[in-house]
Amino acid sequence: MRFRAKMIDIGCLNHFTRVVNTISKLTKTCTLRLTTDKLYFILSDKVANGGVSMWCELSQGNFFDEFQLEGVSTEHNEIYMDLAAENLSRALKTAHNAKSLKIKLTNKHCPCITVAIELPSLSRVSRVVTHDIPVGVIPKKLWNDFKEPSVPDFDVSIYLPPLKTMKNVVERMKNLSNFLVLEANLNGEMNLKIETDLVSVTTHFKDLGNPSWGDNGSQDSTQDRDPETMMDVKVDIRKLLQFLAGQQVNPSKVICNIVNKRIVHFILLHEDVSLQYFIPAHA
C-alpha cells in the first residue's frame, strides 16, 4: 500500500483545513477511506444503538495538485484507516500560511499519516514542519462495515435556516432541557421545541422551502398528506448542538430529512464537499 499527495493552492489548503476541523468537532476518531478520486471521512456508530453517524465525501481533484494511491490490491485499489481527527486538525493548524502541504502513508514503528508542511522562510533554506499521526489500517474483510449510509425513507425534507441562527437558538434551549423536539412539514415550516415540567419553549421558522427529490425521491409516501402536518423527532440536544457548532465548511445549503419519531438526517452541500450526519431519536 502506498499513498502520497501534495497541495499547493492556499485556498484549497484552507478549505481542506476547515473540512477537517469540522470533522474533528463532530467526532474524536473516524475512518479515512482513500480511493483514486475521493477521500471519505466516516463515522459509523450504530444508529440503532443510539450513536450518531457521519459520511463526508471530498473529490481529491478539487483539493490536491498531486495524488498517488496504491491500494491493498489492483482489484481493490483503496485504503481504509482509523484516524484521530483531532490530531489531523491540530497538524493542519500549522499550515495557515504554508507554501505546500504533503501527506503520505508511512511506517514509523506503526502505520502513520505523515503531514509535511513547508512554511515561508526568509532564507533560502526551507522550513518544514512534520507531524506523524498514528493510524490503524483496516483489513479488507471489515470494509463492509463502512458503506455509505442510504438516505432514509423520510417523511419530511426541508431546508434549514442559517446554521448560526439555529445554533444560537439551540444553545439557549440547552440551558433548559437535555432534549429537543425538531418538527417540520411540507409547507416550509419548522419548529424547535423543548418541554419540561417548568417551561415550554418553541421557536418557529417559516418559508424555508422543501427540496424536490425528483421522480425516485423518498417523498412518494407524502403526496397525499396535508402539507401542514408536522413530523417530528426528539433528539439529544448536545448531539444537535455538536453538529451546529462544528460547522466551518460554510455550506451553500443544508437539508434536514426527518423520519417521524425515528431519525433526523442532515446533508450539508458545498460545491466540492458533501457531509451527511445522522442523529437517532431519543427513546
Disulfide bonds with the S-S distance in Angstrom:
none
